[in-house]
Amino acid sequence: VYSILRGKDLETEKFSVELREKQFGVLKEAQQKVLNLQYWHDFFKAIRLAGFTSRKMISSNNNLLFAYILYLMGRLEYNVDSFVLRRTIAKWFFMSSITRRFTGSPESAMEFDLAHFRDVTDKDQFIGILNSIADSVLTGDYWTISLPNELATSSPISPSLFSYHASLNMLGAKALWSSQKITDFDYPDIVAHRAPIEKHHLFPFEYLKKIGFTSTRETNQIANFALIEWQDNAKISDQPPQEYVPIVEENFSKAELKKMYYLHGLPPDWFLMEY
C-alpha cells in the first residue's frame, strides 16, 4: 500500500508524480465513503440483525471492520438491494464471529477472502460468493462436532458464547425465569449500579465448592451460565439448584418452562442432575 501511494506502477516498477497524485485522490474519495456516518449506522442494522446488540458481544474488531468493508462493497460497488445486503452481511458476520475467522492472522484471512471478488461483475455474484463461503464453513459437522467442543470452555469472552447469546436475541428469547425478552433490557442510555440482566451460575460457585469443584475451569464452564434478571440472581445467591429452581418455576406454566429451557439449552429436570 505504501508503494502504491508513493506512485509506484506495479507493472513497470517505476514511480511517477502523476500516479502518486492519482492514488491519493483514490484514497481521499474512499476515506469519505468509509467515514460516512450514514453508511456506518446502516451497517450496524445488519450487526443487530445478526443478534449482536451490545459492544460487549463483539470479540474481534477485525471481524467487525472486515464486515464493514464487505458492506460498503455491496452497497457502493455492486448496488445490492438494502434488504438483501443487510441479511447477507448479518449471516456473514455471525459466521465469522462464531468461527473466529479473523482472530489468528487477520490480514492473511482478509486477503484470502477478498481474492474471491476479483472477477465479480454484478450483485448476484457478490451475494452468491458471501453465501457460498458462509455455507462452506457452517456445515453439519461444524454444528455437531466442532461447535460442541468449542462450547466446553470457561473463557468469559468466548466467541461461541457471544454467538449463542446473539442467537437468543434473534429468536426473541426471554431471560431465564423472566417475562421479558433479553432484548428488552437493552437500554444503553440508562446507567445503573447493576446491569439489568446478569450471567448467573446455574450451579452456584459456593455450592460447587462445597461438593468438591473448586477450579475456575470447572465452575465457570459457559454451560453453567444463563442470562437472568439481576434481582433473581441476588435472590438465588448460593442456593443449590434443587432448592431454588422449584421456587422460581412457580411463576410459569409447564409450556412456558418447556420453551424457556429449550431456548436456554437446558434439559428437563436439569437441576436434579449431578454437576
C-alpha positions, 0 to 999 in steps of 0.5 A, a space after each residue: 500500500 505504501 508503494 502504491 501511494 508513493 506512485 509506484 506502477 506495479 507493472 513497470 516498477 517505476 514511480 511517477 508524480 502523476 500516479 502518486 497524485 492519482 492514488 491519493 485522490 483514490 484514497 481521499 474519495 474512499 476515506 469519505 465513503 468509509 467515514 460516512 456516518 450514514 453508511 456506518 449506522 446502516 451497517 450496524 442494522 445488519 450487526 443487530 440483525 445478526 443478534 449482536 446488540 451490545 459492544 460487549 458481544 463483539 470479540 474481534 474488531 477485525 471481524 467487525 471492520 472486515 464486515 464493514 468493508 464487505 458492506 460498503 462493497 455491496 452497497 457502493 460497488 455492486 448496488 445490492 438491494 438494502 434488504 438483501 445486503 443487510 441479511 447477507 452481511 448479518 449471516 456473514 458476520 455471525 459466521 465469522 464471529 462464531 468461527 473466529 475467522 479473523 482472530 489468528 492472522 487477520 490480514 492473511 484471512 482478509 486477503 484470502 477472502 477478498 481474492 474471491 471478488 476479483 472477477 465479480 461483475 454484478 450483485 448476484 455474484 457478490 451475494 452468491 460468493 458471501 453465501 457460498 463461503 458462509 455455507 462452506 464453513 457452517 456445515 453439519 459437522 461444524 454444528 455437531 462436532 466442532 461447535 460442541 467442543 468449542 462450547 466446553 470452555 470457561 473463557 468469559 469472552 468466548 466467541 461461541 458464547 457471544 454467538 449463542 447469546 446473539 442467537 437468543 436475541 434473534 429468536 426473541 428469547 426471554 431471560 431465564 425465569 423472566 417475562 421479558 425478552 433479553 432484548 428488552 433490557 437493552 437500554 444503553 442510555 440508562 446507567 445503573 449500579 447493576 446491569 439489568 440482566 446478569 450471567 448467573 451460575 446455574 450451579 452456584 460457585 459456593 455450592 460447587 465448592 462445597 461438593 468438591 469443584 473448586 477450579 475456575 475451569 470447572 465452575 465457570 464452564 459457559 454451560 453453567 451460565 444463563 442470562 437472568 434478571 439481576 434481582 433473581 440472581 441476588 435472590 438465588 445467591 448460593 442456593 443449590 439448584 434443587 432448592 431454588 429452581 422449584 421456587 422460581 418455576 412457580 411463576 410459569 406454566 409447564 409450556 412456558 418452562 418447556 420453551 424457556 429451557 429449550 431456548 436456554 439449552 437446558 434439559 428437563 429436570 436439569 437441576 436434579 442432575 449431578 454437576 
